[in-house]
Amino acid sequence: MTDDDRWGYLVGARFVGPDEWEKEVEQHLDRSLHLSALSQGLVEAADSEGRLID
């Protein structure tokens, strides 16, 4: 589905906040992968609702 800002989402997808993401990330990403640093940066850059402004 596509919203008014032309962002595409899977039906049923939702934003999660940084705390919720951090609790689940280790089950889905191996910390030794380079994506770990990227995911941690996104957690730290997100607001309390899990959205990135810039």
N, C-alpha and C positions, 0 to 999 in steps of 0.2 A: 504494500500500500504506500502511497505517497502523500505527504501532508502539504499544507498550503505553501510552505517554504521549499518545496520540491525535494525534501529529504525522504529517502526510501526506508521503510521498516518492514520487518516480517510481521505478519498479523499476530497479535498477542505479545509483541515485544514491548518492553517498558524500560524506562531509565532506572538505574539503581544508583544509590549514593555511594560515596567512597568507602564508607564503613562496611556496607553490604558487599561491595566488590572485593575488598581486601579479605573478608572472611572466606569467600568462595574461590579466589584466584588460584590458590595453591592446589586445589583439586583438579584444575583444568590446565594449568601451565606448570611446566617443570622449571623451577627457579634457575636452573643452569642455562636456560635458553635466553637468547638475546631479547626475546619478547618480554621477559620479566622486567627489564629496565624500562621499556616503553610503557608497559601496563602500570608500573609504579609511578612513572611521570604523569600519566593520565589521571591516576587517582589523586595525586597531589595538586594537579591543575584544575580539577573539577570543583564546582561549588557544592554546597550541601545537598543539592538535588541530583548531583552526578552530571551536570551540564557544563560544557566548555564554552565560555563566552567568546574567546578569541582563539 
